[in-house]
Amino acid sequence: MREATIEVLNKDEMVMGTPTTGRYFVREYENGEERGGSFFETLEEADNHVANYISKDGEDSDFLPEDF
């Protein structure tokens, strides 16, 4: 099952010691395990990404299985 969260970063907040490309951080999960993330400049862009990501639930992931 795919899930995603949107985190709103503080203005000029750095992640892992570097500036981000946007204040909205989308974390992507598959079956409860974090699989990726992206930064977006607007909440609308982040929300559209989440909707697109979740709509692909049940399709093959771009990730290799853990037992590969």
Backbone as JSON Lines, residues from 0, in Angstrom:
{"i":0,"aa":"M","n":[0.84,-1.18,0.0],"ca":[0.0,0.0,0.0],"c":[0.89,1.24,0.0]}
{"i":1,"aa":"R","n":[0.57,2.17,-0.86],"ca":[1.33,3.42,-0.94],"c":[0.68,4.49,-0.07]}
{"i":2,"aa":"E","n":[1.53,5.23,0.61],"ca":[1.1,6.37,1.41],"c":[2.13,7.48,1.22]}
{"i":3,"aa":"A","n":[1.73,8.7,1.56],"ca":[2.65,9.83,1.47],"c":[2.26,10.88,2.51]}
{"i":4,"aa":"T","n":[3.25,11.62,2.97],"ca":[3.01,12.73,3.88],"c":[3.62,13.99,3.29]}
{"i":5,"aa":"I","n":[3.07,15.12,3.69],"ca":[3.62,16.42,3.29],"c":[4.07,17.13,4.56]}
{"i":6,"aa":"E","n":[5.35,17.5,4.6],"ca":[5.89,18.25,5.73],"c":[6.18,19.67,5.24]}
{"i":7,"aa":"V","n":[5.79,20.65,6.05],"ca":[6.06,22.05,5.71],"c":[7.31,22.48,6.47]}
{"i":8,"aa":"L","n":[8.33,22.85,5.72],"ca":[9.59,23.27,6.32],"c":[9.55,24.75,6.65]}
{"i":9,"aa":"N","n":[10.33,25.15,7.64],"ca":[10.48,26.56,7.96],"c":[11.21,27.26,6.82]}
{"i":10,"aa":"K","n":[10.95,28.54,6.67],"ca":[11.64,29.31,5.63],"c":[13.14,29.2,5.84]}
{"i":11,"aa":"D","n":[13.86,28.91,4.77],"ca":[15.33,28.77,4.78],"c":[15.82,27.59,5.61]}
{"i":12,"aa":"E","n":[14.93,26.66,5.95],"ca":[15.37,25.47,6.69],"c":[16.25,24.61,5.8]}
{"i":13,"aa":"M","n":[17.3,24.05,6.39],"ca":[18.2,23.2,5.64],"c":[17.93,21.75,6.03]}
{"i":14,"aa":"V","n":[18.09,20.85,5.06],"ca":[17.92,19.43,5.3],"c":[19.24,18.74,4.96]}
{"i":15,"aa":"M","n":[19.74,18.0,5.92],"ca":[21.03,17.33,5.78],"c":[22.13,18.34,5.44]}
{"i":16,"aa":"G","n":[22.01,19.54,6.01],"ca":[23.03,20.56,5.85],"c":[22.99,21.34,4.55]}
{"i":17,"aa":"T","n":[21.96,21.13,3.73],"ca":[21.88,21.85,2.47],"c":[20.5,22.47,2.29]}
{"i":18,"aa":"P","n":[20.41,23.56,1.53],"ca":[19.1,24.17,1.26],"c":[18.27,23.25,0.36]}
{"i":19,"aa":"T","n":[16.97,23.4,0.42],"ca":[16.07,22.58,-0.39],"c":[15.54,23.4,-1.56]}
{"i":20,"aa":"T","n":[14.9,22.73,-2.49],"ca":[14.33,23.41,-3.65],"c":[12.91,23.9,-3.37]}
{"i":21,"aa":"G","n":[12.39,23.62,-2.2],"ca":[11.05,24.06,-1.85],"c":[10.75,23.81,-0.38]}
{"i":22,"aa":"R","n":[9.69,24.43,0.11],"ca":[9.33,24.32,1.53],"c":[8.45,23.11,1.83]}
{"i":23,"aa":"Y","n":[7.97,22.41,0.8],"ca":[7.05,21.29,1.01],"c":[7.76,19.99,0.69]}
{"i":24,"aa":"F","n":[7.91,19.16,1.72],"ca":[8.67,17.91,1.61],"c":[7.68,16.75,1.62]}
{"i":25,"aa":"V","n":[7.63,16.02,0.51],"ca":[6.77,14.85,0.41],"c":[7.61,13.61,0.69]}
{"i":26,"aa":"R","n":[7.19,12.82,1.67],"ca":[7.82,11.53,1.96],"c":[6.91,10.44,1.41]}
{"i":27,"aa":"E","n":[7.51,9.5,0.68],"ca":[6.75,8.42,0.06],"c":[7.02,7.11,0.8]}
{"i":28,"aa":"Y","n":[5.96,6.34,1.01],"ca":[6.04,5.07,1.72],"c":[5.37,3.97,0.91]}
{"i":29,"aa":"E","n":[5.93,2.76,0.99],"ca":[5.3,1.56,0.44],"c":[5.28,0.52,1.53]}
{"i":30,"aa":"N","n":[4.09,0.02,1.83],"ca":[3.91,-0.99,2.88],"c":[4.57,-0.55,4.2]}
{"i":31,"aa":"G","n":[4.41,0.73,4.52],"ca":[4.91,1.27,5.78],"c":[6.39,1.62,5.8]}
{"i":32,"aa":"E","n":[7.11,1.36,4.71],"ca":[8.55,1.63,4.65],"c":[8.8,2.86,3.78]}
{"i":33,"aa":"E","n":[9.59,3.78,4.31],"ca":[9.9,4.98,3.53],"c":[10.73,4.6,2.31]}
{"i":34,"aa":"R","n":[10.28,5.08,1.13],"ca":[10.92,4.71,-0.12],"c":[11.5,5.89,-0.89]}
{"i":35,"aa":"G","n":[11.13,7.1,-0.52],"ca":[11.66,8.24,-1.25],"c":[11.03,9.53,-0.79]}
{"i":36,"aa":"G","n":[11.4,10.6,-1.45],"ca":[10.85,11.89,-1.11],"c":[11.26,12.94,-2.12]}
{"i":37,"aa":"S","n":[10.51,14.04,-2.11],"ca":[10.77,15.14,-3.04],"c":[10.39,16.46,-2.38]}
{"i":38,"aa":"F","n":[11.0,17.54,-2.84],"ca":[10.68,18.88,-2.36],"c":[9.92,19.63,-3.43]}
{"i":39,"aa":"F","n":[8.97,20.46,-3.01],"ca":[8.15,21.24,-3.93],"c":[8.04,22.67,-3.44]}
{"i":40,"aa":"E","n":[7.92,23.61,-4.37],"ca":[7.84,25.02,-4.03],"c":[6.46,25.42,-3.55]}
{"i":41,"aa":"T","n":[5.41,24.73,-4.0],"ca":[4.05,25.08,-3.59],"c":[3.33,23.87,-3.01]}
{"i":42,"aa":"L","n":[2.35,24.15,-2.17],"ca":[1.54,23.08,-1.59],"c":[0.74,22.38,-2.69]}
{"i":43,"aa":"E","n":[0.3,23.13,-3.69],"ca":[-0.45,22.54,-4.79],"c":[0.39,21.5,-5.55]}
{"i":44,"aa":"E","n":[1.66,21.83,-5.81],"ca":[2.55,20.87,-6.48],"c":[2.75,19.62,-5.63]}
{"i":45,"aa":"A","n":[2.95,19.82,-4.33],"ca":[3.14,18.69,-3.42],"c":[1.88,17.82,-3.38]}
{"i":46,"aa":"D","n":[0.73,18.45,-3.28],"ca":[-0.54,17.72,-3.22],"c":[-0.77,16.94,-4.51]}
{"i":47,"aa":"N","n":[-0.49,17.54,-5.66],"ca":[-0.63,16.84,-6.94],"c":[0.29,15.62,-7.01]}
{"i":48,"aa":"H","n":[1.52,15.78,-6.51],"ca":[2.47,14.66,-6.5],"c":[1.94,13.52,-5.63]}
{"i":49,"aa":"V","n":[1.43,13.86,-4.45],"ca":[0.89,12.84,-3.55],"c":[-0.27,12.1,-4.22]}
{"i":50,"aa":"A","n":[-1.19,12.83,-4.82],"ca":[-2.34,12.21,-5.48],"c":[-1.87,11.26,-6.59]}
{"i":51,"aa":"N","n":[-0.9,11.69,-7.39],"ca":[-0.37,10.86,-8.45],"c":[0.33,9.62,-7.9]}
{"i":52,"aa":"Y","n":[1.12,9.8,-6.86],"ca":[1.85,8.69,-6.25],"c":[0.88,7.65,-5.68]}
{"i":53,"aa":"I","n":[-0.11,8.1,-4.94],"ca":[-1.06,7.17,-4.32],"c":[-1.93,6.49,-5.37]}
{"i":54,"aa":"S","n":[-2.23,7.18,-6.45],"ca":[-3.09,6.59,-7.49],"c":[-2.41,5.4,-8.18]}
{"i":55,"aa":"K","n":[-1.11,5.29,-8.07],"ca":[-0.39,4.17,-8.66],"c":[-0.28,2.99,-7.71]}
{"i":56,"aa":"D","n":[-1.0,3.02,-6.58],"ca":[-0.99,1.92,-5.61],"c":[-1.39,0.63,-6.32]}
{"i":57,"aa":"G","n":[-0.64,-0.42,-6.07],"ca":[-0.94,-1.7,-6.69],"c":[-0.12,-1.95,-7.95]}
{"i":58,"aa":"E","n":[0.49,-0.91,-8.5],"ca":[1.36,-1.09,-9.66],"c":[2.75,-1.47,-9.18]}
{"i":59,"aa":"D","n":[3.54,-2.01,-10.06],"ca":[4.9,-2.37,-9.7],"c":[5.68,-1.13,-9.29]}
{"i":60,"aa":"S","n":[6.45,-1.28,-8.26],"ca":[7.28,-0.2,-7.76],"c":[8.52,-0.05,-8.64]}
{"i":61,"aa":"D","n":[9.12,1.13,-8.58],"ca":[10.39,1.36,-9.29],"c":[11.58,0.81,-8.5]}
{"i":62,"aa":"F","n":[11.31,0.21,-7.35],"ca":[12.36,-0.28,-6.47],"c":[12.52,-1.78,-6.6]}
{"i":63,"aa":"L","n":[13.72,-2.24,-6.41],"ca":[13.98,-3.68,-6.42],"c":[13.45,-4.3,-5.14]}
{"i":64,"aa":"P","n":[12.98,-5.54,-5.18],"ca":[12.54,-6.19,-3.94],"c":[13.71,-6.35,-2.99]}
{"i":65,"aa":"E","n":[13.4,-6.41,-1.69],"ca":[14.46,-6.51,-0.68],"c":[15.28,-7.77,-0.82]}
{"i":66,"aa":"D","n":[14.7,-8.85,-1.33],"ca":[15.42,-10.12,-1.44],"c":[16.13,-10.29,-2.77]}
{"i":67,"aa":"F","n":[16.27,-9.19,-3.54],"ca":[16.9,-9.24,-4.85],"c":[18.37,-9.54,-4.72]}
